Amino acid sequence: MPFVKPGTEFPIEMMHFDSQVPPGIHAPYSGIYKCTNCGYEVASAVDFNLPQRDGDRRHEKWTCSGPFKWQLVALAIQLPESQEI
């Protein structure tokens, strides 16, 4: 889980964090996803496939067993293309 500055407020809808997505499909949002079974975390950009247990050796090392899904735990802030950092 990422560390954040205490008291920081993000103007986002919390419903993004409630959904769980199956392994191997496109990430609906850019951010950090946590395995609902073993707690392993991965970072993914929107529209990139979330790992499947069989295809990610790092996840296998967490001894994840049984069915699992990915749940968003940290949403990446999306800036409009017109804004520069």
N, C-alpha and C positions, 0 to 999 in steps of 0.2 A: 504494500500500500504506500503511495507517495506521501511525503510530508508536505503540509501546507502551512502557511502563516496563520496563526490563530486569529480568529475574527474576520478572516477574509470571506467575503460574500460573493458568490457567483450568480449572475442573473440567468439561471437556466431552469428549465422545468425538471422536477425530480423524477418524472415518469421514465426518463431515459435509464435510470438506475434500477427500475423494477423489472424490466424484461430480461429474460434469459434466452440465449440463442444457441442452437446446436453447433457442434464442432464442424469445421470444414466449409461453412458458408461465409459470405461476405460480412464484414463488420458493419453494422448499421451506422456507427459513429467512430470517429478517431478517438483513441484513448487507451486506457489500461483495462484489461478484462481479467477476471479471476475465475478459475475453475471452481464450480460449485461443489465438487467432490473433495479435492485435495488442497485447494487454496493456491495452486501455482498461478502466477500472473504473467501475462504477455501484453506487450504494446502492439497496437495495430492501427493502421490508417484506414479510413473509411473505404469501403469497396475492396479491401484486401481480404483474402480468406483467413479466418481464424484457424489455428492449428487443430489437427486431429491428434489424438493421443498416439496413434501408430506412426505418424509422420514427424513427430517432434521428440527427439531423444531427451531433451532437457525435461519435458513433461513426464516422460516415462520414468526418469530418475526419482520423481516425487512419489513413486509407488502408488500412482492413482489407479484405483480399481473400481470397476462398476461404471454405470452410465454417468455422464456429466454433461453440463452445459457451461457456456461462458456468460458471465454477468459483468456489465460495465461497472467499474468502481471509481474511475477518474476520467472525466470527459475533457478532451483537448479543446481549448478555446479556439473558435474559428473566427478569423478576421476577414472582413470583406476584401476582395482582391484590390480594391482601390486604396486600401490603407497600407502604408509601409511600416516596417518595424524599425 
